[in-house]
Amino acid sequence: MSNMPLNGVYRAVFKANIVMSQSLLQDRFQIRKDQQYITLEKVKLLDKESKIESILTGDSSDIYKKIQEIIISIQ
């Protein structure tokens, strides 16, 4: 699979956050883009510091696949 457009990755993260909120989970996902890579991060909202945990660093296709796995595992 070639690199997926970044807007598709942003939409997938948005959908994952909706699914998590409907499941009453308190974590949310965000992505951070560096020069070459994208990092998928989980933000724990209940912590006072909003602890950020890095889940995966890779290209847009890797991140998209991981987000789809997360959505399927939650539903």
C-alpha positions in Angstrom: 0.0 0.0 0.0 1.5 3.3 -0.9 1.4 6.3 1.4 -2.1 7.3 2.2 -3.0 11.0 2.0 -2.7 12.7 5.4 -6.3 13.9 5.4 -7.4 10.2 5.3 -5.3 9.6 8.4 -6.8 12.7 10.2 -10.3 11.4 9.4 -9.5 8.0 10.8 -8.2 9.5 14.0 -11.4 11.6 14.3 -13.5 8.5 13.8 -11.5 6.6 16.4 -12.0 9.4 18.9 -15.8 9.3 18.2 -15.9 5.5 18.7 -13.9 5.8 21.9 -16.2 8.5 23.3 -19.3 6.4 22.4 -17.7 3.5 24.3 -17.2 5.8 27.3 -13.4 5.4 27.1 -11.5 8.3 28.5 -8.5 8.2 26.2 -8.2 10.0 22.9 -5.8 9.8 19.9 -3.8 12.4 18.2 -1.1 12.4 15.5 2.1 14.4 15.5 3.9 14.9 12.2 7.7 15.2 12.1 9.9 15.8 9.1 9.7 12.2 7.8 7.4 10.3 10.1 4.0 10.5 11.7 3.5 9.4 15.3 0.2 8.1 16.7 -0.3 9.1 20.3 -2.8 8.2 23.0 -3.7 11.0 25.4 -5.0 10.0 28.8 -7.6 12.6 29.6 -8.2 11.7 33.3 -4.6 12.5 34.2 -4.0 16.0 35.4 -1.0 16.3 33.1 -2.9 14.7 30.1 -0.2 11.9 29.9 0.7 11.2 26.2 1.8 7.7 25.2 3.4 7.1 21.9 1.8 4.1 20.1 3.3 3.9 16.7 5.7 5.9 14.5 5.7 5.3 10.8 4.3 6.5 7.5 0.7 7.4 6.9 -0.3 3.9 5.7 1.1 2.3 8.9 -0.7 4.8 11.1 -4.0 4.3 9.1 -3.8 0.5 9.5 -3.2 0.8 13.2 -6.1 3.1 13.7 -8.4 0.7 11.8 -7.2 -2.1 14.1 -8.0 0.0 17.1 -11.5 0.9 15.8 -12.3 -2.7 15.1 -11.1 -3.8 18.6 -13.2 -1.2 20.3 -16.4 -1.9 18.4 
